[in-house]
Amino acid sequence: MRCVPHSPANSAIYQFRLGLTVSFAWIAFVGIGCTSPRDWIANGFKVGPNYRTPAVPVAQDWIDSDDKRVIGDPVDAAAWWSTSFNDPVLNQLVTEAYNQNLTVRQAGARIMQARALRAIAVGSMFPQQQDFSAQYSHNLVTGAGFDRHFSSWSGSFGLAWEVDFWGRYRRAVESADADLDAAVYDYGDVVVTLVADVAQTYIDIRTLQTRLELVKLNVENQRKTYELTEIRFVNGESSEVDVQQAKSSLVQTEALVPQLEISLRQSQNQLCVLFGAPPEWIVDMLGAGEIPNVKPEIALGIPAATLLQRPDVRRSERQLASQSALIGVAESELYPHITLSGTVGRSGNQFKDLFRTGSGFGSVGPSLDWNILNYGRIAGNIHFQDARFQELLAAYQQTVLNANLEAENAIVGFLKAQEQLRLQLEAAEAADKTNQLITLQFEEGEEIDFNRVFSVQNTKTQQEVAAAVAKGNVAQGVVAIYRSLGGGWPSPYLSRPPAVLETPPNAEEIEPPPGDEKLPIDEVLDNPVGN
């Protein structure tokens, strides 16, 4: 058989069928479509809406922008943990956590999944069906007094290509592109959270270590008072009530030690989870250290330039773009699908006949597939996709509002934590000075109310521990600010150890009042937030 579509008659039939198919499609487009012909052309021959990034409410400036500590310079958050704290141990922790964290690996796998789905969407734009078939049969025909044996050989190749007349496949690629972007920004959000969690947990550990050191110092101080009270009791200079009260005060302070050790161990375990490592691995790496020091001022830029760059905000916006394209995919189902299909092949009674002239056959032509009686399913799907778009639009706007809220809360927390630290340091210094004076009087044998001695010692412990917590809160405020600004993404420093500054970035040390010698609280809480 010869390939038949090349004859003039068949060519005319082909043209008639193609013209009829296009005519039906155009009538359907004009009559029942959601997208007008003008919009279809303007959209690049695609039905459905063309996506534009929607406007979102963003504050013009920060609430505390008049504070001299809030600087309007652009945010440099690529390696904020290094430039803000200048702590080599923290730098190493962040780098190791980024390389080993299992949540980061999961987010990376989601990027590969999105990339594979995009490849599938792109592949759908090419002939959707291709097949090669080959057949052999040995046949027997029986009649009146005779039997006839003959063989049949055939091979053919066929394909079907749905013309992307309405942009269904192109919209699907748009959606896949946006989904891939969203996966990348989801990865960025995971990195931002990881870096902030590592820094936050590290500060918790250093704060607990400092608190534990302060409590142990006060235990030794109260133990001396207890021993001196026993001596005075033996000498008849005090009563047993004073001894028991001294012991009670000592034991009460000692009870804080295991409580703090529990919290310290739990924070270390939490850090190990961020590393994707067993809990016992981190202790030697941490060692001992002080609460990180920070500058009192911080560069925040302007809200619109920083908040809209957060990876979670950009992920939400890309999810919205993906959904917009899916509206076009759903709308394309309203129109007839035009498919070009063709088949070529050869057949013969013997295998060698497949290679002879005249053994070929073929066909080519358009077809139309139109879901007319869909009982509202297509329209319902369009309404669903549009409603889903409206949901994601509100979610995107809410994400921006939440980002603004988190940033403002972090800023005021950071600024007020500095004020709290200054006041708490004054209280701790006063309590320590009072304790020195009353201890001196007690040791010299002066007549002193023992209740006052023990009250002063307990107050000293409480105020010094509170000062350590306040200093930790200042450092935590920096972490919260950079977390709210999406700090750490994108960051080239996460592929290698962050740079370490030669000199600490903290400002001047807060000195004790003039004329007073340096107190023990200053040795432990060295270099708090400067002026």
matplotlib code that plots the C-alpha trace (Angstrom):
import matplotlib.pyplot as plt

x = [0.0, 1.1, 1.0, -2.5, -2.6, -0.4, -3.1, -5.0, -8.3, -7.0, -5.2, -8.5, -10.2, -7.3, -7.7, -11.5, -11.1, -8.5, -10.7, -13.7, -11.8, -10.5, -13.9, -15.5, -12.7, -13.2, -16.9, -16.5, -13.9, -16.1, -19.3, -18.4, -14.9, -14.0, -11.1, -11.9, -10.2, -8.4, -7.1, -6.2, -4.0, -2.5, -1.7, 0.4, -2.3, -3.1, -6.4, -6.6, -5.2, -1.7, -0.1, 1.1, 2.6, -0.2, 0.2, 0.6, 0.4, 3.9, 4.7, 6.7, 9.1, 9.8, 8.0, 11.3, 13.0, 13.6, 15.7, 19.4, 20.2, 17.9, 20.0, 18.3, 21.3, 20.6, 20.7, 23.9, 22.6, 24.7, 26.7, 25.0, 26.0, 29.7, 29.5, 27.1, 28.8, 32.4, 32.4, 34.5, 32.7, 29.3, 30.7, 31.8, 28.5, 26.5, 28.6, 28.5, 24.8, 24.2, 26.3, 24.6, 21.1, 18.5, 15.7, 17.9, 18.5, 14.7, 14.3, 17.0, 15.2, 12.0, 13.9, 14.9, 11.3, 10.1, 12.8, 11.7, 8.0, 9.0, 10.7, 7.6, 5.5, 7.9, 7.9, 4.1, 4.5, 6.0, 4.1, 2.3, 2.0, 4.6, 4.5, 6.2, 4.5, 5.5, 3.5, 4.0, 1.3, 1.2, -2.3, -4.2, -7.2, -9.1, -11.7, -13.3, -10.5, -7.6, -5.5, -3.6, -0.8, 0.5, 2.4, 1.9, 4.6, 3.9, 5.6, 4.3, 5.2, 2.5, 2.4, -0.3, 0.5, -2.1, -1.6, -1.3, -3.9, -5.2, -2.0, -2.8, 0.7, 2.4, 0.4, 1.3, 5.0, 4.4, 2.9, 5.9, 8.4, 6.7, 6.6, 10.3, 10.9, 8.7, 10.8, 14.0, 12.6, 11.3, 14.9, 15.9, 13.3, 14.7, 18.2, 17.1, 15.3, 18.3, 20.9, 18.6, 17.9, 21.6, 22.4, 19.5, 20.4, 24.0, 23.2, 20.9, 23.8, 26.2, 23.6, 23.0, 26.8, 27.1, 24.1, 25.6, 28.9, 27.3, 25.2, 28.3, 30.2, 27.3, 27.2, 30.8, 30.0, 27.0, 29.0, 31.6, 28.8, 27.3, 30.7, 31.3, 27.8, 28.6, 31.9, 30.1, 27.4, 30.1, 31.6, 28.2, 28.0, 24.9, 21.9, 21.2, 18.3, 21.0, 22.9, 19.8, 18.8, 22.3, 22.1, 18.6, 19.8, 22.9, 20.9, 18.3, 21.0, 22.7, 19.3, 19.6, 22.7, 21.0, 18.1, 20.4, 22.4, 19.2, 18.4, 22.0, 22.0, 18.6, 19.9, 23.0, 20.8, 18.7, 21.8, 22.8, 19.4, 20.1, 23.4, 21.8, 24.2, 23.8, 23.4, 26.8, 28.7, 28.5, 29.8, 33.6, 33.1, 31.2, 33.6, 33.2, 32.5, 30.8, 27.5, 28.1, 28.5, 26.7, 26.6, 23.7, 22.7, 21.6, 21.0, 17.5, 16.9, 13.3, 10.4, 9.6, 13.2, 13.8, 10.5, 9.5, 12.9, 12.2, 12.3, 9.0, 7.3, 8.8, 7.7, 4.1, 4.2, 5.5, 2.8, 0.3, 1.8, 1.7, -2.0, -2.7, -1.4, -3.5, -6.6, -5.6, -5.1, -8.6, -10.1, -8.5, -10.7, -13.7, -12.4, -11.9, -8.6, -7.0, -4.7, -2.6, -2.0, -0.2, 0.9, 3.5, 4.4, 5.1, 3.5, 4.1, 3.6, 7.3, 9.9, 11.8, 8.6, 8.8, 11.7, 10.0, 8.4, 4.7, 4.7, 4.3, 1.2, 0.4, -2.2, -2.2, -4.9, -6.4, -8.9, -11.1, -11.9, -14.5, -16.0, -19.4, -21.6, -19.4, -22.3, -20.6, -17.5, -15.1, -16.8, -16.7, -13.0, -12.4, -14.3, -12.3, -8.9, -10.0, -11.1, -7.8, -6.1, -8.0, -7.1, -3.4, -3.6, -4.9, -2.2, 0.5, -0.8, -1.0, 2.5, 3.8, 1.8, 3.2, 6.7, 6.2, 4.8, 7.8, 10.3, 8.6, 8.4, 12.1, 13.2, 11.4, 12.5, 16.2, 16.0, 14.1, 16.4, 19.3, 17.6, 16.6, 20.2, 21.5, 19.0, 19.6, 23.4, 22.9, 20.7, 23.2, 26.1, 24.2, 23.3, 26.9, 28.1, 25.6, 26.6, 30.3, 29.5, 27.3, 29.6, 32.5, 30.5, 29.5, 33.1, 34.3, 31.9, 29.5, 26.0, 23.9, 20.5, 21.1, 17.8, 19.3, 22.5, 20.8, 18.3, 21.1, 22.9, 19.8, 19.1, 22.6, 22.2, 18.8, 20.0, 23.2, 21.4, 18.8, 21.6, 23.0, 19.5, 19.1, 22.4, 21.4, 18.1, 20.0, 21.9, 18.6, 17.1, 19.7, 18.9, 15.2, 15.8, 17.8, 15.3, 12.5, 14.5, 15.4, 19.0, 21.4, 19.7, 21.1, 24.6, 27.8, 29.3, 27.3, 29.5, 32.6, 33.5, 32.3, 34.9, 36.0, 36.6, 40.0, 38.4, 35.1, 32.3, 30.9, 31.1, 32.5, 32.3, 29.9, 32.1, 31.1, 30.3, 33.4, 35.4, 34.1, 36.4, 35.3, 32.8, 32.6, 29.4, 31.5, 34.1, 31.4, 29.2, 32.1, 31.4, 27.6, 25.9, 27.9, 26.9]
y = [0.0, 3.5, 6.4, 7.9, 11.5, 12.9, 12.6, 15.8, 14.4, 13.4, 16.7, 18.5, 16.3, 17.1, 20.8, 20.6, 18.7, 21.1, 24.1, 22.5, 21.8, 25.3, 26.7, 24.7, 25.8, 29.5, 29.3, 27.7, 30.3, 33.2, 31.7, 30.1, 31.1, 33.1, 34.8, 37.2, 36.9, 40.2, 38.9, 35.6, 37.3, 39.8, 36.9, 35.2, 32.9, 31.6, 31.6, 32.5, 35.5, 36.7, 37.0, 40.2, 40.5, 42.0, 45.0, 44.2, 46.5, 47.4, 50.1, 53.1, 53.0, 51.3, 52.4, 53.1, 54.8, 57.9, 56.0, 56.7, 53.0, 52.1, 52.8, 53.2, 51.7, 48.6, 45.4, 43.3, 40.0, 37.5, 36.4, 38.4, 35.8, 36.5, 40.3, 40.7, 38.4, 37.8, 34.4, 31.7, 28.9, 30.2, 30.6, 26.9, 25.8, 27.6, 26.2, 22.6, 22.8, 24.0, 21.1, 18.4, 19.5, 17.0, 19.5, 21.4, 18.2, 17.6, 21.1, 20.4, 17.2, 19.2, 21.4, 18.3, 17.1, 20.5, 20.5, 17.0, 18.0, 21.0, 18.7, 16.6, 19.8, 20.9, 17.4, 17.6, 20.4, 17.9, 15.1, 13.5, 10.0, 8.2, 4.5, 1.9, -1.5, -4.6, -7.7, -11.0, -13.7, -17.1, -17.6, -20.7, -20.5, -23.7, -24.3, -27.0, -29.5, -27.0, -25.4, -22.1, -21.0, -17.4, -15.0, -11.4, -8.9, -5.3, -2.4, 1.1, 4.3, 6.7, 9.9, 12.3, 15.9, 18.1, 21.6, 24.0, 26.2, 27.6, 27.6, 24.7, 23.2, 26.6, 27.6, 24.3, 25.1, 28.6, 26.9, 24.4, 27.3, 29.1, 25.9, 25.5, 29.0, 28.4, 25.3, 27.3, 30.0, 27.2, 26.0, 29.6, 29.8, 26.6, 28.0, 31.3, 29.3, 27.0, 29.8, 31.6, 28.5, 27.6, 31.2, 31.3, 27.9, 28.9, 32.1, 30.0, 27.7, 30.6, 32.3, 29.1, 28.6, 32.2, 31.7, 28.5, 30.1, 33.0, 30.6, 28.5, 31.7, 32.7, 29.1, 29.5, 32.9, 31.6, 28.5, 30.8, 32.6, 29.2, 28.0, 31.3, 31.1, 27.6, 28.9, 31.7, 29.3, 27.1, 30.2, 31.2, 34.3, 33.1, 30.8, 27.5, 29.3, 31.4, 28.3, 26.6, 29.7, 30.0, 26.3, 26.8, 29.8, 27.8, 24.7, 26.9, 28.4, 25.0, 23.7, 26.0, 24.2, 21.0, 23.0, 25.0, 21.9, 20.2, 23.3, 23.4, 19.7, 20.1, 23.1, 21.1, 18.3, 20.6, 21.9, 18.4, 17.9, 20.9, 19.3, 15.9, 14.3, 12.3, 14.4, 13.7, 15.0, 18.7, 19.1, 19.1, 21.4, 24.0, 24.3, 27.3, 30.8, 34.1, 35.5, 37.2, 40.9, 43.1, 46.6, 48.8, 49.9, 47.9, 48.6, 47.7, 49.5, 50.2, 47.7, 47.4, 46.7, 44.1, 42.3, 41.6, 39.8, 37.3, 33.8, 32.8, 36.0, 35.2, 31.6, 32.7, 35.0, 32.2, 29.9, 32.5, 32.8, 29.0, 29.0, 31.8, 29.7, 26.7, 28.9, 29.0, 25.3, 24.7, 27.2, 25.5, 22.5, 24.6, 24.5, 21.7, 20.0, 19.9, 17.0, 16.2, 12.5, 10.4, 6.9, 5.5, 1.9, -1.1, -4.4, -7.6, -11.3, -11.9, -10.1, -9.0, -7.5, -4.8, -3.2, -3.2, -0.3, -0.2, -1.9, 1.4, 2.9, 6.0, 8.5, 12.0, 14.4, 16.5, 15.5, 17.4, 16.3, 18.5, 17.8, 19.3, 17.4, 17.8, 18.7, 21.8, 19.9, 22.2, 25.4, 24.1, 23.4, 26.9, 28.4, 26.1, 27.2, 30.9, 30.5, 28.8, 31.8, 34.2, 32.1, 32.2, 35.9, 36.5, 34.1, 36.1, 39.4, 37.8, 36.6, 40.1, 41.4, 38.7, 39.5, 43.2, 42.2, 39.9, 42.6, 45.3, 43.0, 42.0, 45.7, 46.8, 43.7, 44.5, 48.1, 47.6, 44.7, 47.1, 49.3, 46.4, 45.2, 48.6, 48.7, 45.1, 45.6, 48.5, 46.4, 43.5, 45.9, 47.4, 44.0, 42.9, 46.0, 45.6, 42.0, 43.0, 45.6, 43.4, 40.4, 42.6, 43.7, 40.1, 38.8, 41.5, 40.4, 43.3, 42.9, 42.2, 40.9, 37.5, 37.7, 40.7, 38.9, 36.0, 38.2, 40.3, 37.1, 35.7, 39.0, 39.2, 35.7, 36.7, 40.0, 38.7, 35.8, 38.3, 40.4, 37.4, 36.7, 40.3, 40.2, 37.1, 38.7, 41.5, 39.0, 37.1, 40.4, 40.5, 37.0, 37.8, 40.8, 39.0, 36.1, 38.5, 40.1, 36.8, 37.0, 34.4, 33.9, 33.9, 33.7, 32.6, 32.2, 29.0, 27.2, 28.0, 29.1, 32.7, 35.4, 36.3, 39.9, 40.8, 43.1, 42.6, 44.8, 45.6, 49.2, 50.5, 48.5, 49.7, 50.7, 50.6, 53.9, 56.2, 55.4, 51.9, 48.9, 46.4, 43.9, 40.1, 40.7, 42.7, 39.9, 37.4, 39.8, 41.4, 43.9, 44.2, 46.4, 49.6, 53.1]
z = [0.0, -0.8, 1.7, 0.8, 2.2, -0.6, -3.3, -4.3, -3.1, 0.3, 0.6, 0.1, 2.7, 5.1, 4.6, 5.0, 8.3, 9.6, 8.7, 10.2, 13.4, 13.8, 13.0, 15.8, 18.1, 17.3, 17.7, 21.1, 22.1, 21.2, 22.5, 25.9, 26.8, 29.9, 28.1, 25.3, 21.9, 22.6, 26.0, 24.4, 21.9, 24.4, 26.7, 24.1, 22.8, 26.2, 28.1, 31.7, 33.6, 33.2, 36.6, 38.2, 41.6, 43.8, 46.1, 49.8, 52.8, 54.0, 56.5, 55.2, 58.1, 61.4, 64.5, 66.2, 63.2, 65.3, 67.8, 67.0, 67.4, 64.4, 61.3, 57.9, 56.0, 53.9, 55.8, 55.4, 56.6, 54.5, 57.6, 60.4, 63.0, 62.4, 62.1, 65.0, 67.6, 66.3, 68.0, 66.3, 68.1, 66.8, 63.3, 63.3, 64.7, 62.0, 59.2, 60.6, 61.1, 57.6, 56.2, 58.4, 59.3, 58.1, 57.6, 55.2, 53.3, 53.1, 51.7, 49.1, 48.1, 47.6, 45.1, 43.1, 43.1, 41.8, 39.1, 38.0, 37.9, 35.8, 33.3, 33.1, 32.4, 29.7, 28.1, 27.8, 25.2, 22.7, 21.1, 24.0, 22.4, 20.4, 19.8, 17.6, 17.0, 15.1, 14.4, 12.8, 12.3, 10.5, 9.1, 7.9, 5.6, 5.0, 2.2, 0.2, -0.2, 0.2, 3.0, 2.5, 4.7, 4.6, 6.8, 7.6, 8.6, 9.7, 11.5, 12.2, 14.0, 15.2, 17.2, 18.4, 19.2, 20.9, 19.6, 22.6, 21.0, 24.3, 26.2, 28.5, 28.5, 28.6, 31.6, 33.2, 32.6, 34.2, 37.2, 37.4, 37.1, 40.0, 42.1, 41.5, 42.7, 45.7, 46.6, 46.4, 48.7, 51.0, 51.2, 52.0, 54.8, 56.3, 56.2, 57.9, 60.6, 61.1, 61.5, 63.9, 65.9, 66.2, 67.3, 69.7, 71.3, 71.5, 73.4, 75.7, 76.4, 77.1, 79.3, 81.3, 81.7, 83.0, 85.4, 86.7, 87.3, 89.2, 91.3, 92.2, 93.2, 95.5, 96.9, 98.0, 99.5, 101.5, 102.6, 104.2, 106.0, 107.1, 108.4, 110.3, 111.8, 113.1, 114.7, 116.4, 117.6, 119.2, 120.8, 122.1, 120.0, 118.0, 118.3, 116.6, 114.8, 113.0, 112.0, 110.6, 108.7, 107.2, 106.2, 104.7, 102.6, 101.4, 100.4, 98.7, 96.5, 95.9, 94.6, 91.7, 90.4, 89.3, 87.9, 85.7, 84.7, 83.5, 81.3, 80.0, 79.1, 77.3, 75.3, 74.3, 73.2, 71.1, 69.4, 68.5, 66.8, 64.7, 63.8, 62.9, 65.4, 68.7, 71.8, 73.4, 70.4, 71.0, 74.6, 73.8, 70.8, 72.9, 75.9, 78.1, 77.0, 77.7, 76.5, 73.1, 73.0, 70.5, 69.3, 70.6, 67.1, 64.1, 60.4, 59.3, 55.9, 55.1, 55.6, 51.9, 50.9, 53.6, 54.5, 50.9, 50.4, 53.2, 51.7, 53.3, 51.8, 48.3, 48.6, 49.4, 46.4, 44.1, 45.3, 44.3, 40.8, 40.4, 41.3, 38.8, 36.0, 37.1, 36.5, 32.8, 32.7, 34.1, 31.7, 28.7, 29.3, 28.2, 24.6, 22.1, 22.1, 18.7, 18.1, 15.0, 14.7, 12.1, 11.4, 9.0, 8.5, 6.2, 5.7, 3.7, 3.4, 3.9, 5.9, 2.8, 1.4, 4.1, 2.2, -1.2, -2.9, -2.4, 1.0, 2.9, 4.3, 6.4, 7.5, 9.0, 10.1, 12.8, 15.4, 17.8, 21.4, 23.1, 26.5, 25.9, 28.3, 31.4, 33.7, 35.1, 36.2, 34.1, 35.3, 38.9, 38.6, 37.3, 40.2, 42.6, 41.1, 41.3, 44.9, 45.7, 44.1, 46.4, 49.4, 48.5, 47.8, 51.3, 52.7, 50.9, 52.3, 55.7, 55.4, 54.8, 57.7, 60.0, 58.7, 59.6, 63.0, 63.8, 62.8, 64.9, 67.9, 67.5, 67.2, 70.3, 72.2, 71.2, 72.2, 75.5, 76.4, 76.4, 78.9, 81.0, 81.0, 82.2, 85.1, 86.0, 86.1, 88.5, 90.7, 90.6, 91.4, 94.3, 95.7, 95.5, 97.2, 99.9, 100.4, 100.7, 103.4, 105.5, 105.1, 106.3, 109.4, 110.1, 109.8, 112.2, 114.8, 114.8, 116.1, 112.9, 112.2, 110.7, 108.7, 106.9, 106.1, 104.5, 102.7, 101.2, 100.0, 98.4, 96.7, 95.4, 93.8, 92.2, 90.8, 89.3, 87.6, 86.4, 84.9, 83.1, 81.7, 80.6, 78.7, 77.0, 76.0, 74.3, 72.2, 71.6, 70.3, 67.6, 66.6, 66.5, 64.3, 61.7, 61.8, 61.1, 58.2, 56.6, 57.5, 56.3, 52.9, 50.4, 51.9, 50.2, 53.7, 54.2, 51.7, 53.7, 57.3, 58.0, 58.3, 61.8, 62.6, 64.1, 66.8, 68.5, 67.2, 70.7, 71.9, 75.2, 78.4, 81.1, 84.0, 87.7, 89.4, 89.8, 92.9, 93.2, 92.5, 89.9, 91.3, 90.7, 88.6, 86.1, 85.7, 84.7, 82.7, 80.9, 78.1, 78.0, 75.4, 74.9, 74.6]

ax = plt.figure().add_subplot(projection="3d")
ax.plot(x, y, z, "-o")
ax.set_aspect("equal")
plt.show()
